[in-house]
Amino acid sequence: MKSLAEFHARGVRILLTDIDGTLTEHGRLPPHSYEALSRLTASGFQVIPVTGRPAGWCEMIARLWPVHGVVGENGAFYFRYDGKKMRRHFVRGKAERSADRKSLREIRAEVLKEVPGSAVASDQFSRLFDLAIDFCEDVKPLSKKDIQRIVDIFHKHGAIAKVSNIHVNGWFGDYDKVSTCKLYLERQFSLSQAEMKKKCAFVGDSPNDEPMFGFLPYSFAVANIRAFLSQLKDKPAYIASREEGAGFVQIANKLLALKD
């Protein structure tokens, strides 16, 4: 891993970014993060949030934020608003989603019974594909042991589980952030995977961003990633010196300064 000062590539034109703990600070979106998004877009960068947050949130983000589109629920879908119409792509069909919801209800009941203090995330009502278990957003923070117990319950039922900075997200299917980002970049920009690695960068902050850190050579993290580095096999290539939204602003400024 290198410091942000050591990044000198000038070919990046597409920035994919996590939201919680990356753009936000203490759970809120500060003005300087939103202003950095606006400056990037105004300068010709295509910005795409890649998040574990739900479909309901992503509808608003795609429509109102200064972004090209958004990948949500850890790769379950992407939304793009072209100024006239919302374009939506879902990875799993209606029949699969119906079966998934039944299985996720069983997991939900087991988690709440077996892991005292856990709770269903407050944004669950806006979700279409996954189950989000809150371990510190609106509940008293759980121990690492309890968080791992939640992950283990998902795995026992054959589900995928990823840990963010606030939730354990679980789902059924063979998609993740990387697979849907590849699909987005191929369909929306006609990029090959080799071109993606030259023209795209990613910013994240937690273990559920690890697939993206491994996929793109130009991968960044804000400083709060340091709490999770021991858990990551694929680490970010560059780390900002500041945490959360302030770190994102540092990364945005670096990309803007290097723009041809």
C-alpha positions as semicolon CSV with decimal commas, in nm:
position;residue;x (nm);y (nm);z (nm)
1;M;0,000;0,000;0,000
2;K;0,112;0,352;-0,077
3;S;0,023;0,699;0,038
4;L;-0,202;0,913;-0,176
5;A;0,095;1,139;-0,256
6;E;0,252;0,850;-0,450
7;F;-0,036;0,824;-0,697
8;H;0,051;0,984;-1,033
9;A;-0,164;0,814;-1,301
10;R;-0,345;1,053;-1,536
11;G;-0,576;0,819;-1,726
12;V;-0,857;0,780;-1,472
13;R;-1,192;0,908;-1,600
14;I;-1,442;0,693;-1,407
15;L;-1,457;0,691;-1,028
16;L;-1,653;0,421;-0,846
17;T;-1,703;0,491;-0,479
18;D;-1,854;0,340;-0,169
19;I;-2,087;0,565;0,034
20;D;-2,101;0,481;0,407
21;G;-1,776;0,563;0,582
22;T;-1,629;0,681;0,252
23;L;-1,844;0,978;0,153
24;T;-2,017;1,011;0,488
25;E;-1,887;1,132;0,823
26;H;-2,045;0,999;1,141
27;G;-2,329;0,862;0,929
28;R;-2,412;1,188;0,751
29;L;-2,321;1,321;0,406
30;P;-2,120;1,640;0,469
31;P;-2,124;1,935;0,227
32;H;-1,758;1,890;0,130
33;S;-1,818;1,532;0,010
34;Y;-2,115;1,634;-0,203
35;E;-1,923;1,932;-0,335
36;A;-1,634;1,701;-0,432
37;L;-1,878;1,479;-0,624
38;S;-2,007;1,788;-0,805
39;R;-1,656;1,909;-0,891
40;L;-1,560;1,568;-1,027
41;T;-1,869;1,551;-1,246
42;A;-1,829;1,909;-1,369
43;S;-1,468;1,828;-1,464
44;G;-1,568;1,535;-1,684
45;F;-1,530;1,241;-1,444
46;Q;-1,808;0,984;-1,442
47;V;-1,888;0,903;-1,079
48;I;-2,068;0,580;-0,983
49;P;-2,152;0,502;-0,620
50;V;-2,118;0,130;-0,542
51;T;-2,297;0,055;-0,218
52;G;-2,467;-0,197;0,005
53;R;-2,751;0,048;0,057
54;P;-3,102;-0,043;-0,063
55;A;-3,293;0,005;-0,384
56;G;-3,509;0,281;-0,238
57;W;-3,203;0,489;-0,155
58;C;-3,040;0,414;-0,490
59;E;-3,346;0,538;-0,679
60;M;-3,299;0,877;-0,518
61;I;-2,920;0,876;-0,558
62;A;-2,937;0,796;-0,931
63;R;-3,203;1,060;-0,989
64;L;-3,076;1,349;-0,774
65;W;-2,703;1,319;-0,703
66;P;-2,439;1,445;-0,950
67;V;-2,351;1,089;-1,057
68;H;-2,363;0,879;-1,373
69;G;-2,549;0,593;-1,204
70;V;-2,538;0,370;-0,898
71;V;-2,474;0,002;-0,818
72;G;-2,672;-0,103;-0,511
73;E;-2,731;-0,380;-0,258
74;N;-2,375;-0,507;-0,312
75;G;-2,425;-0,566;-0,684
76;A;-2,787;-0,681;-0,697
77;F;-2,872;-0,410;-0,951
78;Y;-2,769;-0,088;-1,114
79;F;-2,979;0,222;-1,177
80;R;-2,903;0,500;-1,421
81;Y;-3,112;0,811;-1,476
82;D;-3,050;0,959;-1,821
83;G;-3,237;1,283;-1,755
84;K;-3,563;1,151;-1,896
85;K;-3,601;0,793;-1,781
86;M;-3,471;0,570;-1,502
87;R;-3,288;0,268;-1,644
88;R;-3,283;-0,032;-1,409
89;H;-3,105;-0,364;-1,439
90;F;-3,173;-0,641;-1,184
91;V;-2,937;-0,937;-1,154
92;R;-3,204;-1,184;-1,032
93;G;-3,555;-1,235;-1,163
94;K;-3,886;-1,210;-0,977
95;A;-3,916;-1,584;-0,909
96;E;-3,564;-1,601;-0,769
97;R;-3,626;-1,295;-0,553
98;S;-3,943;-1,448;-0,411
99;A;-3,758;-1,766;-0,311
100;D;-3,471;-1,561;-0,174
101;R;-3,699;-1,356;0,049
102;K;-3,843;-1,671;0,205
103;S;-3,496;-1,802;0,288
104;L;-3,385;-1,461;0,417
105;R;-3,681;-1,452;0,656
106;E;-3,555;-1,777;0,807
107;I;-3,206;-1,632;0,845
108;R;-3,348;-1,315;0,997
109;A;-3,531;-1,510;1,265
110;E;-3,224;-1,716;1,351
111;V;-2,990;-1,417;1,370
112;L;-3,220;-1,221;1,600
113;K;-3,259;-1,527;1,824
114;E;-2,893;-1,632;1,834
115;V;-2,718;-1,291;1,843
116;P;-2,861;-1,071;2,121
117;G;-2,830;-0,701;2,048
118;S;-2,843;-0,742;1,670
119;A;-3,129;-0,586;1,475
120;V;-3,261;-0,569;1,125
121;A;-3,126;-0,255;0,959
122;S;-3,363;0,041;0,961
123;D;-3,344;0,066;0,582
124;Q;-3,454;-0,296;0,528
125;F;-3,800;-0,187;0,410
126;S;-3,633;-0,029;0,105
127;R;-3,445;-0,346;0,005
128;L;-3,533;-0,580;-0,281
129;F;-3,257;-0,843;-0,268
130;D;-3,070;-0,871;0,059
131;L;-3,103;-0,882;0,435
132;A;-2,907;-0,621;0,629
133;I;-2,831;-0,685;0,995
134;D;-2,731;-0,380;1,194
135;F;-2,435;-0,421;1,429
136;C;-2,356;-0,057;1,510
137;E;-2,558;0,196;1,310
138;D;-2,869;0,217;1,529
139;V;-2,774;-0,040;1,794
140;K;-2,504;-0,065;2,055
141;P;-2,190;-0,191;1,875
142;L;-2,155;-0,569;1,874
143;S;-1,830;-0,755;1,932
144;K;-1,626;-0,901;1,647
145;K;-1,730;-1,244;1,772
146;D;-2,097;-1,156;1,741
147;I;-2,047;-1,007;1,396
148;Q;-1,875;-1,326;1,284
149;R;-2,163;-1,527;1,430
150;I;-2,403;-1,334;1,205
151;V;-2,182;-1,408;0,904
152;D;-2,169;-1,776;0,998
153;I;-2,549;-1,800;1,015
154;F;-2,580;-1,657;0,664
155;H;-2,319;-1,902;0,537
156;K;-2,493;-2,196;0,707
157;H;-2,800;-2,125;0,495
158;G;-2,596;-2,103;0,174
159;A;-2,606;-1,725;0,151
160;I;-2,325;-1,484;0,075
161;A;-2,243;-1,242;0,358
162;K;-2,032;-0,927;0,355
163;V;-1,940;-0,700;0,644
164;S;-1,957;-0,324;0,595
165;N;-1,872;-0,062;0,854
166;I;-2,228;-0,079;0,992
167;H;-2,410;-0,388;0,862
168;V;-2,373;-0,751;0,771
169;N;-2,541;-0,785;0,433
170;G;-2,649;-1,129;0,314
171;W;-2,799;-1,249;-0,012
172;F;-2,840;-1,541;-0,250
173;G;-2,684;-1,543;-0,595
174;D;-2,341;-1,537;-0,754
175;Y;-2,314;-1,160;-0,795
176;D;-2,110;-0,906;-0,601
177;K;-1,996;-0,548;-0,642
178;V;-1,732;-0,639;-0,897
179;S;-1,951;-0,849;-1,127
180;T;-2,217;-0,579;-1,156
181;C;-1,963;-0,299;-1,190
182;K;-1,807;-0,488;-1,480
183;L;-2,150;-0,522;-1,639
184;Y;-2,222;-0,153;-1,588
185;L;-1,889;-0,041;-1,732
186;E;-1,923;-0,274;-2,030
187;R;-2,280;-0,171;-2,113
188;Q;-2,260;0,199;-2,039
189;F;-1,905;0,276;-2,160
190;S;-1,821;-0,020;-2,389
191;L;-1,506;-0,088;-2,188
192;S;-1,310;-0,412;-2,196
193;Q;-1,178;-0,539;-1,863
194;A;-0,830;-0,426;-1,965
195;E;-0,964;-0,075;-2,031
196;M;-1,149;-0,075;-1,699
197;K;-0,821;-0,127;-1,516
198;K;-0,667;0,175;-1,692
199;K;-0,957;0,422;-1,686
200;C;-1,138;0,339;-1,361
201;A;-1,061;0,388;-0,993
202;F;-1,242;0,287;-0,676
203;V;-1,266;0,436;-0,326
204;G;-1,378;0,234;-0,023
205;D;-1,343;0,192;0,351
206;S;-1,442;-0,156;0,474
207;P;-1,422;-0,535;0,419
208;N;-1,715;-0,547;0,177
209;D;-1,507;-0,331;-0,058
210;E;-1,235;-0,596;-0,082
211;P;-1,356;-0,738;-0,419
212;M;-1,322;-0,391;-0,570
213;F;-0,977;-0,340;-0,416
214;G;-0,871;-0,663;-0,582
215;F;-1,026;-0,581;-0,917
216;L;-0,891;-0,233;-0,993
217;P;-0,521;-0,142;-0,973
218;Y;-0,620;0,218;-0,901
219;S;-0,792;0,141;-0,571
220;F;-0,807;0,391;-0,288
221;A;-0,926;0,385;0,069
222;V;-0,996;0,652;0,325
223;A;-0,790;0,626;0,643
224;N;-1,054;0,443;0,849
225;I;-0,977;0,131;0,642
226;R;-0,680;0,077;0,875
227;A;-0,911;-0,078;1,135
228;F;-0,984;-0,361;0,889
229;L;-0,653;-0,415;0,709
230;S;-0,571;-0,733;0,902
231;Q;-0,895;-0,885;0,767
232;L;-0,821;-0,809;0,401
233;K;-0,639;-1,029;0,155
234;D;-0,684;-0,774;-0,123
235;K;-0,589;-0,434;0,013
236;P;-0,629;-0,090;-0,145
237;A;-0,330;0,032;-0,343
238;Y;-0,341;0,383;-0,194
239;I;-0,465;0,520;0,138
240;A;-0,563;0,879;0,214
241;S;-0,434;1,037;0,534
242;R;-0,779;1,145;0,651
243;E;-1,086;0,942;0,740
244;E;-1,432;0,917;0,587
245;G;-1,556;1,210;0,376
246;A;-1,248;1,421;0,440
247;G;-1,037;1,139;0,296
248;F;-1,263;1,117;-0,007
249;V;-1,213;1,488;-0,068
250;Q;-0,835;1,432;-0,060
251;I;-0,869;1,159;-0,323
252;A;-1,101;1,370;-0,538
253;N;-0,858;1,661;-0,524
254;K;-0,572;1,433;-0,627
255;L;-0,764;1,303;-0,929
256;L;-0,868;1,654;-1,031
257;A;-0,510;1,778;-1,006
258;L;-0,390;1,496;-1,235
259;K;-0,663;1,539;-1,497
260;D;-0,515;1,611;-1,841
